[in-house]
Amino acid sequence: MKYDGVALSLIYKKGKLIQALTRGDGIKGEDVTENVQQFVEAPKSLTTSPTNVDYEWQSFAKQLLDSEFEVRGEVVLPKQVFKKINEEAEKLGRNQSFANPRNLTSGIINRKSSSSAAESKTLKYYENHKLNFHAYSLLSDIKDRSNLLTIIIIIYLTFHYY
């Protein structure tokens, strides 16, 4: 499945989110940790693993959560939420609607601090309609014994915390 969103890398250390980075210029990403913590549905900490899976998976998950690792994924704004945000922005006096979900997602993720009252009201609305994070890759120094374990971890990170 192809998502039209913003690429994001989440860096965890001992199960805690320590940094969120955009792709940036392709060499150096922009640190957007604060905005991700405020506006994105992504796990801030991972401290437990499912108990209904086999020992090999639990062992891998424990090793992973005790280390530093990176989860890559895409941040997206569902179209129905995009429509509601445009409606709310119009109620708040915004003269034009946002062009598309991807641009709005990028604007939210990459925004710099602002103290405008209108923007503060709009940002409160975004907080109530979090962006979705869909993991597609896991990078770790731990040697993965099978691609299946990586897929299970990605599924766990994408759906377990909701």
Secondary structure, DSSP 8 states (H G I E B T S, - for coil): ----SEEEEEEEETTEEEEEEE-TTSSS--B-HHHHHHHEE--SB-----SSS-HHHHHHHHHHHTSEEEEEEEEE--HHHHHHHHHHHHHTT-SS--S-HHHHHHHHHH------HHHHHHHHHHHHS-EEEEEEEEEESS--S-HHHHHHHHHHHHHTT-
